[in-house]
Amino acid sequence: MGANTEQNLKEAFAGESQANRRYLAFAKKAEEEGYAQIAKLFRAAAEAETVHAHNHLRVLKGIRSTRENIQEAVAGETHEFKSMYPEMIEKAKAEKNEEALESFRFANEVEKIHAALYSKALEKLGKNEAVDYYVCPVCGNTVEKAAPDKCPICSTPGKRFLKIA
């Protein structure tokens, strides 16, 4: 594959991935404002963007064995909490941007948890143990088995955690 095409695929993957997340956020806002049909359109477009992103990633050979995918996930999450977010946190502090600081801190704490969960999954790969996961809708904290009474990261009540199917 030519270098230009590879770079274009990477940019297209990133763009389609961001469009998916943006459209899902737009759908949530449309629902809150009572625009169910617009929300449905945003969700449909988001799903289409996911198809595009997956196609680009497939062509890039970015989907490998589950073992390799978990290893990549551990490396990515670890990079985020060891390098990426700490730098962003420092910049947000320097600029006194409290909203960004909170967003970065939440993500940084949760990326540590994700890395640990992926590492645990890698150790148990092939054992097919059923585990439920719950996600905090405010900070993204991800826990196994049952939601806590209160999120240890952002204090959101556990009853608000989302059970992942």
C-alpha positions, 0 to 999 in steps of 0.5 A: 500500500502506498504511503499516501493511501495509508495516511488517507485511510488513517485520517478517514478512520479517525474522521469517521470514528469522530463523526460516529461519536459526535452524531451519537452525542447530537442524537442524545441532545435531540432526544432531550429536546424532544426531537425523536426523529432527528435523534433517529437520523443522527443514530442512523448516520452514526451507525453508517460512520461506524461501518466506514470506520471499520472498513478503513481499519480492516483495509489498514490491517488494524484488526488482528487476533483477539489476543493481539487486539487486547495487547494493543488495547493495554498499550493504548490505555497505558500510553493515555494514563502515563503520557497523554492525559498527564500532559493534558492535565498540566496544560489545563491547570496552567490555563486554569480550565477547570472543565477540561481539567475535570474531563481529563482527570476523569479519563486519566483515572478510568484509562488506568482501570481499562488497562487493568481490565484488559490485562485481566482479560488477557490472562483469562483469554479462552476461559470464557468466564462470564463477567458483567460490566457497569459504566458510570455515565459521568466519568466512564468508570468501568467496573466488574460484577456490580455497580458500586453504591457511589462512583469512587471517581466522580461520586455519581450514584451507582444506580445510574451506572449502565450495565453493558450487554 
